[in-house]
Amino acid sequence: MYCLAFAEREHGSDLTAIETCGEIIGDQVVVTGMKSWVTGADGADAALVLCRTAPDELSCVLVPLPDEAVELRPIRVLSGESDLFELHFDGARAPLTNLCGERGDGLQVALRELSQVQSLDLEREFWDLVATARDYRRNRDPHVRQQLAWAYTQVRILPQLTVRNPELAKVLRSEYHRRLGEIALDVVDADGLLRPDGEAYHLSRWQHVFLASRADTIATRTTELQRGEIAEHLLGLPR
Ligand SMILES: Cc1cc2nc3c(=O)[nH]c(=O)nc-3n(C[C@H](O)[C@H](O)[C@H](O)COP(=O)(O)OP(=O)(O)OC[C@H]3O[C@@H](n4cnc5c(N)ncnc54)[C@H](O)[C@@H]3O)c2cc1C
């Protein structure tokens, strides 16, 4: 299992500007620099690091984890979780054979990886919300029914759109999920406002969906960036 270490604190959308250095010394790549917002780094066997192997050359290299030369610092997010990390590389070494793709292909490798990040089963989550609406006796409320009907059309359309037009589907999917978080809090009504009993930063399932889905339009490239690319590359609009 590997995590994706592409973004840096100052360079998230524009990966061409990353500063992490991957110096090639003999048959090794020596990585120095800092990556931010790396999901699941604590459970990963390696980090796929986008680094600068020459001033005008980006490459992706798999750095085995854990490693004495890689420090993981957890980042706590809105939902209270900390499965996001800052990774500090201080001369971490990987064999040259761990380069993914050709040397200099880093950006293409990173973009391909980001386009393949799997997301959760939206249809199952939708039916769980319908069950919650029944539990809360909200399933006869016309407003709730209308919102659930809208959500159902999305979970049925999105898989088909993913096959036909993956770029557009990715944007609509993340926007759908943010909206579903809002619908879910509407369904559970006042319970959405109250923190459940429990220690620390304990959240109910739908509070968690609401808060975590705020990041869906940011992670794996922002919606704004992808809309720009759809306008340019799919619709052929001027910059
Ligand atoms: C939950 C979560 C998980 C993540 N997991 C990972 C991970 O595992 N690995 C990893 O490498 N990164 C990860 N990221 C980082 C993510 O890729 C970046 O946050 C994202 O690319 C945006 O970068 P930024 O935060 O620096 O925002 P910025 O790049 O500073 O953007 C700020 C704002 O400007 C807009 N903007 C920037 N450029 C343009 C443009 N050209 N056109 C229009 N609008 C633009 C953006 O849309 C955004 O609204 C994760 C982020 C989140 C929130």
The ligand as an SDF file (V2000), in Angstrom:
LIG
                    3D

 53 58  0  0  0  0  0  0  0  0999 V2000
   -8.8670   15.7420    2.5400 C   0  0  0  0  0  0  0  0  0  0  0  0
   -7.6800   15.9840    1.6590 C   0  0  0  0  0  0  0  0  0  0  0  0
   -6.8730   14.9150    1.2960 C   0  0  0  0  0  0  0  0  0  0  0  0
   -5.7430   15.1420    0.5040 C   0  0  0  0  0  0  0  0  0  0  0  0
   -4.9290   14.0680    0.2050 N   0  0  0  0  0  0  0  0  0  0  0  0
   -3.8010   14.2740   -0.5110 C   0  0  0  0  0  0  0  0  0  0  0  0
   -2.8890   13.2080   -0.7540 C   0  0  0  0  0  0  0  0  0  0  0  0
   -3.0980   12.0630   -0.3300 O   0  0  0  0  0  0  0  0  0  0  0  0
   -1.7430   13.4710   -1.4560 N   0  0  0  0  0  0  0  0  0  0  0  0
   -1.4640   14.7360   -1.9190 C   0  0  0  0  0  0  0  0  0  0  0  0
   -0.4120   14.9210   -2.5410 O   0  0  0  0  0  0  0  0  0  0  0  0
   -2.3090   15.7750   -1.6850 N   0  0  0  0  0  0  0  0  0  0  0  0
   -3.4530   15.5780   -0.9920 C   0  0  0  0  0  0  0  0  0  0  0  0
   -4.3030   16.6330   -0.7340 N   0  0  0  0  0  0  0  0  0  0  0  0
   -3.9120   17.9620   -1.1820 C   0  0  0  0  0  0  0  0  0  0  0  0
   -4.7360   18.4420   -2.3510 C   0  0  0  0  0  0  0  0  0  0  0  0
   -4.2990   17.8410   -3.5340 O   0  0  0  0  0  0  0  0  0  0  0  0
   -4.5820   19.9660   -2.3930 C   0  0  0  0  0  0  0  0  0  0  0  0
   -5.1560   20.4990   -1.2110 O   0  0  0  0  0  0  0  0  0  0  0  0
   -5.2730   20.5330   -3.5930 C   0  0  0  0  0  0  0  0  0  0  0  0
   -4.5810   20.1890   -4.7510 O   0  0  0  0  0  0  0  0  0  0  0  0
   -5.3740   22.0730   -3.5170 C   0  0  0  0  0  0  0  0  0  0  0  0
   -4.1470   22.6190   -3.2100 O   0  0  0  0  0  0  0  0  0  0  0  0
   -4.0470   23.7650   -2.0980 P   0  0  0  0  0  0  0  0  0  0  0  0
   -4.7610   23.2730   -0.8910 O   0  0  0  0  0  0  0  0  0  0  0  0
   -2.6120   24.1530   -1.9630 O   0  0  0  0  0  0  0  0  0  0  0  0
   -4.8730   24.9740   -2.6900 O   0  0  0  0  0  0  0  0  0  0  0  0
   -4.3380   26.0620   -3.7120 P   0  0  0  0  0  0  0  0  0  0  0  0
   -3.5980   25.3980   -4.8320 O   0  0  0  0  0  0  0  0  0  0  0  0
   -3.6040   27.1190   -2.9480 O   0  0  0  0  0  0  0  0  0  0  0  0
   -5.6960   26.6370   -4.2770 O   0  0  0  0  0  0  0  0  0  0  0  0
   -6.4560   27.6190   -3.5440 C   0  0  0  0  0  0  0  0  0  0  0  0
   -7.7070   27.9490   -4.3310 C   0  0  0  0  0  0  0  0  0  0  0  0
   -7.3500   28.4920   -5.6210 O   0  0  0  0  0  0  0  0  0  0  0  0
   -7.9730   27.7540   -6.6640 C   0  0  0  0  0  0  0  0  0  0  0  0
   -7.0810   27.6380   -7.8110 N   0  0  0  0  0  0  0  0  0  0  0  0
   -5.7470   27.3430   -7.8070 C   0  0  0  0  0  0  0  0  0  0  0  0
   -5.2720   27.2800   -9.0690 N   0  0  0  0  0  0  0  0  0  0  0  0
   -6.3230   27.5130   -9.9020 C   0  0  0  0  0  0  0  0  0  0  0  0
   -6.4810   27.5800  -11.3240 C   0  0  0  0  0  0  0  0  0  0  0  0
   -5.4620   27.3760  -12.1640 N   0  0  0  0  0  0  0  0  0  0  0  0
   -7.7140   27.8450  -11.8030 N   0  0  0  0  0  0  0  0  0  0  0  0
   -8.7820   28.0670  -10.9900 C   0  0  0  0  0  0  0  0  0  0  0  0
   -8.6930   28.0240   -9.6330 N   0  0  0  0  0  0  0  0  0  0  0  0
   -7.4870   27.7550   -9.1060 C   0  0  0  0  0  0  0  0  0  0  0  0
   -8.2330   26.3720   -6.0780 C   0  0  0  0  0  0  0  0  0  0  0  0
   -9.3140   25.7270   -6.7300 O   0  0  0  0  0  0  0  0  0  0  0  0
   -8.5680   26.7060   -4.6280 C   0  0  0  0  0  0  0  0  0  0  0  0
   -9.9270   27.0540   -4.5190 O   0  0  0  0  0  0  0  0  0  0  0  0
   -5.4410   16.4490    0.0510 C   0  0  0  0  0  0  0  0  0  0  0  0
   -6.2710   17.5260    0.4000 C   0  0  0  0  0  0  0  0  0  0  0  0
   -7.3850   17.3060    1.1900 C   0  0  0  0  0  0  0  0  0  0  0  0
   -8.2330   18.4890    1.5670 C   0  0  0  0  0  0  0  0  0  0  0  0
  1  2  1  0
  2  3  1  0
  2 52  2  0
  3  4  2  0
  4  5  1  0
  4 50  1  0
  5  6  2  0
  6  7  1  0
  6 13  1  0
  7  8  2  0
  7  9  1  0
  9 10  1  0
 10 11  2  0
 10 12  1  0
 12 13  2  0
 13 14  1  0
 14 15  1  0
 14 50  1  0
 15 16  1  0
 16 17  1  0
 16 18  1  0
 18 19  1  0
 18 20  1  0
 20 21  1  0
 20 22  1  0
 22 23  1  0
 23 24  1  0
 24 25  2  0
 24 26  1  0
 24 27  1  0
 27 28  1  0
 28 29  2  0
 28 30  1  0
 28 31  1  0
 31 32  1  0
 32 33  1  0
 33 34  1  0
 33 48  1  0
 34 35  1  0
 35 36  1  0
 35 46  1  0
 36 37  1  0
 36 45  1  0
 37 38  2  0
 38 39  1  0
 39 40  1  0
 39 45  2  0
 40 41  1  0
 40 42  2  0
 42 43  1  0
 43 44  2  0
 44 45  1  0
 46 47  1  0
 46 48  1  0
 48 49  1  0
 50 51  2  0
 51 52  1  0
 52 53  1  0
M  END
$$$$
